[in-house]
């Protein structure tokens, strides 16, 4: 579908990639990887036409449609949520308008040739509407919005009422609704909770178009992609298989590169030693000049960026009592909106807890209350003996001293750390070379967040609370932080949707939904498995199935019959509705064909009044048919969702 031929791009005089070639074919599911600053986001912008390459060409298949989701800075305003989402169906809306325009033109007096031409155009419009699955398209709008975490009561809200994270979800929803041939997604999971993330994974798995994704979420890209495109040393390299397959290959390649680097450096030193030793001996002049030329021609091997050997450890935390914090009968509201009502919650020493739940459920609010950052309306918050809290959230980065440079910011709280150790820590958070001397005031929001995280790693605390710490980290930086948190001996609360990041860290999961707590005593994998069981329904949970395993074929048949009866009872009213709708659709389709025949009949040419009446009837039938088809699609989806519970 898309061919990149000898494409080059440079930034500030430095090539990001040089004369690269790459092809995206229909059905490709590609993860785009590379160190920060190698040009991943720029490549997406080149493909969608936002920026031009310095040289080379991008050839796109005729009439191909591309959906592009940038990392941030997307704002919608002036429309309700559902109306904004429907703008993604512009091609279908345009075809319906074209259809109405042609039908109106057919009412006018014209030659047979002109009428035949319009009839042919109308047929083409109908074919295109069928290709775009226009009858189902509008029903998909609601389904996709709900999948991405919007509630039905949000549909009529103006888009400018939504925060930045929800603005990005609106943009993602429009891209999914618009049925593009290829999706270019730049960090699409940054603003999703686990439920909407899992929904997106399921959606993209069944998506028939091509994908090119930049993401630092290993769980997400492992689930969705089957090919990896790496930008490495200004070149493109492709690997078939999952992201984990690529990582294994990369480790082997990096080890081989490092070995070749050592051999090359050894050879260079030997050559330089020979030159220095015999530089002034006339008998060796020819050999010396030969060695000098050899050195000039050597293409130096570059070492790959690697942070796997960086081992950052928290300072030893002070001892604390068995209980770090206890909340009793705690309530919190914002105006008339109740967030929590008389909740009880305790963190014991050594617990590493993940807060999971949809956005807006109160995870961050609870984290701030526990950290002592915000007040509550009722109840008690009691700190345990000698509990020392360190809290990180992205807005905490705004409290950094703007006049200090980065190295000063971390140095002021560092105990027994040398300048070299501090530079190593900052390097793991992507601040290298002279970057460490930048003033905090000139940093971007993401850079400030990384500085604030680095400070957390130097803080002597026995209870750490982190709210979405991975949003601005690359994979290597996440691994450094992850390793430090695994080895942290104190207590921890993590608000995060990053499953791969949470997996080795947490030993307890708290799901928060509409102010209600549910505790899962296990890691994130255990939580996901229990959630999968719960979707089957209370009666069909795996626990009950195991307790009631059939002892014979007779028992098996009895259970299957019971399931069929339950399925019939659960879907009976919907099935009757569906049959009624199908009967209406059949009648309407018959009326539509009949009216189409009558509209184009020669005897109507001389009877404008009758032609207008028939066209009005035709438009009414078409409208009723579209509404019936949408109703049929919604009912079919509802029945399918219920039947899943009985499989």
N, C-alpha and C positions, 0 to 999 in steps of 0.2 A: 504493500500500500504506500509506503514512504521509503524513498532512497536518499541517503546522504552521500554525496560524492565529493571526496577531497575537501571536506569542510574544515576550516581553520577559524579560531577565535582567540583574540588576545585581550588582556585587560591590564591597563597601566604598563604597557610595553612588554608584558609577559604572556607567552602563549599558554592558554588553558588546554587546548588540544590543537593538533597541527596535521592537516591533510588526512583526516579520518574518514572512513567509509563505514556505513552501517545501513541495514535494511530492516524495516519493521513490516512483518507480514501479518495477514489476517489471522486472528486467533492467538498471536504471541502474547504471553503474559510475562513481562520483563521487569526485573528489579534493577534500577540504575544506582550504582554504588561508586564510591571513591572518597578520598579524604576531603574534608572541608576545604573549599576554595579551588577544587579541581574543575568546576564548571557544570555541575549536575543541573542546577536550576537554570543556568544559561542555555543548556542544551534543550530543555523543555521549551524555553521561550523561542529558540531558533526554529524548532519544529512547528510550533503553533503560529509563527510569524510575528511575534512581538518584537524580536530584535533580528538583525541581519548578521550573517557571518562575515568575517573579513574576506574570505574567499571560499570557493566551492559552490555547490548547488544542492538544493533540496527539491527532489521531484516527488510530487504527490499524485496519487491516482485521481482520475477525474471525478469530481463531485464528492470526494471524501469529506466526511465531517469529523471535526476534532473538538473534544471537550478538554479544557485546560483549567486546573485548579491550582492557583498560586498558594504560597505558604501563608500569606496574610494580606492585610490592606484591602479587604473586600467589604464594601458597604452597600446595603440596599435600603431604599427609602421610598415613600410615596405610595406604596401599594400594601394591601393585606398580604399575609404570608402565602395564602393559597393562590391569590392572583399573581404574585411574583413567581411562584413555582410554575404556574401555567404558562408564563412567558417562554418557558423552555420548549413549549410545543408550538413555537412560531410557525414552523413549516406546515403543521397540520392545520392550524388556524388560517394560514394563508391559502391553503388548498380549499378549505371550506368557503372562504370568501370568494375564491375564484369560481367555485361551483355555483354559488348564488349569483355571481355576475353573469355567468354563461346562461343560467336558467332565465334570468331577466332579459338577456339579449334575445333568447329564443322566442320571447313573447312578441318581439317586434317583427315587422314585415321585412322580408329579405328574399333573395334568390335561393333556389334549391341548392346551389353550390355552396353559398354562404352558410345555409342551415346545416348541410352535411359536414362542413368544416367545424362548426360549433359542436355538433353532436360528437364528432371524433375527439374534440378537445375535452368534452365532458367525460367521455369514456376514459381518456388518459388520466384525468383528475381522479376518477373513481379507482383506477388501478393503483395510482400512487397512494391514495388513502388506505387501500387494502394492504399495500406493502408496508406502510407505516403502522399498521395495526391500530388505526385511528379509533375504532370502537372501544378498545381496551385502554388506550393511552391516557384518557382523562381519569379513569379509575385508578391508574397506577400512581397518580400524583399523591393521593392521600396515603396510599400504601408506603411509598418511599419516605414521605414526611414523617410518618409514624415510626418507620424503621430507624430513622436517624434521631429519634427521641422527642419529636414534637408531639404535643397532646392536641386532641381535637379542639379544645378551647383556645389553642394558639392560632388556629387557622384564620380567624377574622381579626387578629391583632396586626397593627401596622408593623412593617419590617424594621422601621427605625427604632422600635421599642426593644429590639433584641440586642444583646451584648455582642462583643467581637467574636467570641467562640461560636455563638449561635448564628452570627452572620456567615461564618465559614461553613456551617452546616447547611444554611440556605443555598449557598453557592454550590456545595457538593450535591445537594438534592436536585438542583436545576440541571447539573451535568448528567446525573443518572437518568433523569426524566427525559432528556432531549434525545436519547437513542443515537448517540454518536457512534461512528465506526472505530474510533480510537480515543482512549482517555489518557491524558497526561496529568498525573496526580503528584503534587509536591507536598509531602508530609500531610496526607489526608487524615491521619489518626490523631493529630495533636489535640484536637478539641472534642474528641469522642469519649464517652464513658464505655465501660466494658460491654454493656448490652448492645449499644449502637455499633460498637466495633465488631462484635460477633455477627450482628445483622449484616454489616457491610461486607465482611468476609464471605458470608453465604451468598450475598448478591453478586459479588465480583467473581466468585467461583463459577456461577452459572451464566455470567456475561459472555456474549458471543463475539464481541469485538476484541480489539487489541488493547493491551494495557502497558504503559510505561510509568513506573512508580518510583519516586524517591521517598524512602522512609527509613527511620532508625528503629522501627518496631519490628524486631526479628520474628515474633509470633505472627504478625500480620503478613509480612512478605513471604515467610515460609509457607503460610496457608494459601496464598493467592497466586504467587508467581512460579514459573517453571523454567525460567532462564534468567541469567544475570549478565548485565552489561557493566563492565568496570572501566572507569577512566583512570588510567595509571600511567604516570610519566608521559603525559600528553598524547597517549594512544588509547584506542578502544580495544577491549578484550571481551569476548563472549564465552559464557559457560552454560551448558545445558544442565538442567537439574535444579534442585531447590537451592535456597540461599545457604543452607548448611553445607550442601555439596560444594558450593563455591568457597566457603570459608575453609573447608578441608584442603581444597586445591590451593588456595591462597597461602595457607600455612606452609605447605610443601614448597611452593614457588618461592616464598620469602626466605625459607631456610636455604634453598639452593642459591638464591641471589646473594645472601649473606656469605655463603661459602665462596662463591665466585668473587665477591668483593674482597674477602680476605686474601685470596690467591692473587688477585690483581694488585692489591696494595703491597703485597710482599714482592711481586715482580717489579713494581714501580720503584720501591726502595732499593732493590738490588741494582736497578739500572741507574738510579740517581747516585748511588754509592760508587759505581763504576765511573760515572762521569766526573764526580768530584775527585776521585783517586787519580785519574789519568788525564784530567783536563789540560795540564801544562806539559805533558810529555809528547814531544813531536812524533815519536814512533807510534803513539796510539791515537793520533789526531783523527785519522779516518774512522776508527772504531767509535771514538767519542762523538763525532758528528753524526754517525749512523744511529747511535743510541738516543741522541737529542731528537733526531727526526722521528724515531720510534715513539718517544714520549709525546711529541706534539700530535701524533696521529691516534693516540690511545683514546678510545671512547670510554670515559669514566663510567663505571657502574654506580648507580645511585641506590643507596639503601632504602628499603621501604619504610614508611612511617610505622612505628610499632610502639604501643604503650602496654603490651602484655607483660613486660618485665617491671612496670611501675607498681610498687606495692605501697599504697598510702594507707596508714593506720590512724584511727582516732587516738587521741591521748587517752591514757587509762582513766576511766570515769571514776568519780568519787563513789564510795559505797552508799547505798540507800537502803531504806526499809523494804519490807516485802511488798507494800503497796506504794506505787508511785503517785497515783492520783485516784480520787473517788468522786463521782458525781451522784448526788442524791436528789430525786424528784425534781430534776432540772428542767426548766421551761425557757423557750426562746421564741420571740416573735419579732417581726419587722412590721410595725403598724398593725394592720388587721390580719396580716399573713402569719399564721402559726407555723413555726419550723419544727419545734420539739415540744412535747407536753409531758412533763413529769417523768423524764427518762432516768434510768439508773445505769451507771457504767463505771467499771473499775479497770485500771491497768496495773498488772502485777509486774514485779521486777523480772526482767529478761524476756518479756513478751514482745513479739514483733508482729504488729497488727496491720492489716490492710483495710482501709475504708473503701468499700465498693458500692456503687449505686449510680443511678442516672444523674445527670447534671441538674442542679437545682434541688436535690433531695436534702441537702444540708451537710454534706461531708466536710466542706471547707469551713462552714460555720462552726461545726462541732470541733474541728481541729483548732480553730482560733480561740474558742472558749477554753479548751483544755490547755492551750498555750498561755492563756491569760491575756490575749490580745484584745478581745472584746468582752463586753458584759453580757449578762443573761437576765431574764425577767423574774425568775423564781427558782428556788431550790438551793443546793449547796455544792460548792466546788472545794474539795479538801486535798491539799498537797500532802504526800507522804513524807516521812522523815528523810531529810537531806536530799530531796528530789531537786535536781538541777536541770532545767528545761532549755533546749536549744530548738528554735523554730525557724523553718524556712517556708516562705511562699513567694510567688513571683513579685508581689507588691512590696515585699520586704526589701527587695533590691533598691527600691526608691529611697530607702532611708540611709543608704551609703553616703559617706562624705564625698561630695562632688569635687572638692579641691584636692583630695589626695590622689596619688597615682595608685595603680593596682598593687604594686609590690608593697607600698606603705600600708595599704588597707589590710592586707593579710599579715603583715609583719607586726602590727600593733597588738594582735592577739596570739601570735605564735610563741610557744614556749620551747626553748631549747632547739629551735630550728635554724639551720644555717641558711644563708642567702641561696646557696645551691639547692638545698632541699625545698625551699619555697618556690624557686624557679621550676623545679621538677613538678611540684604540685600544680602550679599554674599552667605548665605545659600540658599536663593531662587534661586541663580544661580549655585547651586551644589557645592559650596565650604564650607565644614563643618570641624569642629575640627581644627587640625593643618594645614589643607590645606591652610588656610588664610595666613600662614607664608612662603609659597613657593615663591621662587624668580620667577619673571615674565619670566626670561630667560629660565627656565626649563619647562615651560608650553607648551602644544601642541597648534596647531593653533586654535582648537575649544575652549580650555580653555582661551586663550588670547582674543578671540572674546567675551566670556562671561564677562571677566573683563572689556573690553571696553564698553559693554552694561551697566554694573553696574555703570560705570563712567557717562554715559549719564543720568542715573536716578538721579544723584546728581548734574548735571550741571544746573545752572540758565540760561535758555534760553527761548525765547518766540516763537522760530521757530526751530523745530527738523526735521532732515532728516535722515531716517533710510533705508539702502539698505540691503535687505535680512537679517533682524535681527533674524529670528527664526531658521536658519539652524542648529545651534548647541545647541538648547534648548530642554529640555524634555517638556512634556505637562504641568507639574506643573509650570516650569519656564516661559513658554509661557503665562500661565494664569496670573502670577504676572505682567509681562510686559504689557500684554493686558489690565488688569485692570487699571494700571497706565496711559496708553495712552488714555483710555476712559475718565478718569477723568482729563487729562491734558487740561488746559484752553487756551493754545497757539495754534499755527498753526503747521501742521504736513504734511510731505510727506513720504509715505511708498512705497518702491519698494519691492514687495513681491508677491509670487504666492500662499500663504497660505490662502485659502478662509475663513476657520473657524476663523483664527486669525484676518483677515481684517473685518469680518462681523460686529461686534459691534462698530468698530472704525471709519471707513471712511464715509464721506458724499458726496464724489465726486470722480469720477473715470476718469482718463485720459488714453485712449488707444493710444499707440504709435506703429505705424507700418510703417517701411521704411521712417521714418522722418515725417510722417503725424500724426497730433493730432486729436483725436475725443473725445469730452467731454460728459460724462454721469452724469447728476445732480441727484445723488442718491447713495445708498450704493452698496456694491458688489453684493448683491442679485438682485438688480434692473439691474445692468450691465449684469449679466448672463442671466436674462430673456430677455433683449433687444437683446443680441447676439443670443439667440435662435430664436427670431422672425426674425432677419436679415438673418439667414441662409435660411429661406424659400424663400427669394428673394423680391425685391422691389414690384413686382406686387402682391405678395401674402402675404404681411405683415399683421399682425393681425389688424393693424389700418385700412387698406383698407377693410378687410373682415368685420369689425364691421360697417364701413360706408356704406357698400353695402350689408347688410343683406337682404336676399330674403324675399319679402313680400308674396310670394305664392309659391306653388309647381312648377308652370310654370317658375317663376324666378329661382328657384333652379335648374330645369332641364337645363335652358339656361346657367346658370353659369357652371354647370358640363360639358355641351357640349363644352363651350369655353375652359375650362381647358383641356379637352381631345384633342381639336384641338391644343392648345399650347404645350401640352406634345408630341403630334405626330410631330409637327414642330420641337421641340427641339431635338427629338431623332431619327427622320426619317433617317438621313444620317448614324447614328451609327447602326440602326436596319438593314439597307441594307447591311452594312459591316458585321454585325454579321451573317446574313443569308448566305452571300457568304462564310464566314469562316466555318460555320456549314456544308455547301455543300462540301467544301474542306476536312473537317475532315471526313465526311462520305466516300468520295472517297478514302482518304488515309487509313482509317481503313479497307476498302475493299481490297485495294492493299496490306496492311500489312498481313492480314489473308491469302490472296492468296499466297504471297511470303513465308510465314511460312510453308504452305503446300508443296510448291515446294522445299524449302530448305531441308526439311526432307524426301523428296521422295527418295526411294531406287535407282532409275536410276541415281541420281546425284552422288552416291558413286564412280562410275567409270568414272566420267567426271569432274576432278578437275577444269578445265578452266571454265566450265559452273557454277560449285558450287561457284567459286570466284565471278563471275559476279552477280549471284543471291544474294549472301551475301552483295555485294556492293549496289545493288538495295535496299535490305532490310534495310541496315543502312541509306541510303538516305531517304527512306520513313519514317523511325522512327524519323529521325531528323526533317523532314518537319512536321510530325504529332505533335511532341512536340512543335515546333514553332507555329503551328496553334492553339494548345490548350492554349498556353500562350496568344496568341493574342485574343482568344475567352474569356479568363478570364478577361483580361484588358477591353475589350469592354463591357462585362457584368457588370463589376463594374462601368464603366462610365455611362452606361444607368441607373443602379440602383440609382446612386448618383443624376442624373438629375430628375428621376421620383420621388425621395423623395420631391422635391420642389413643386410637384403638388398633394401631398397626402392631 
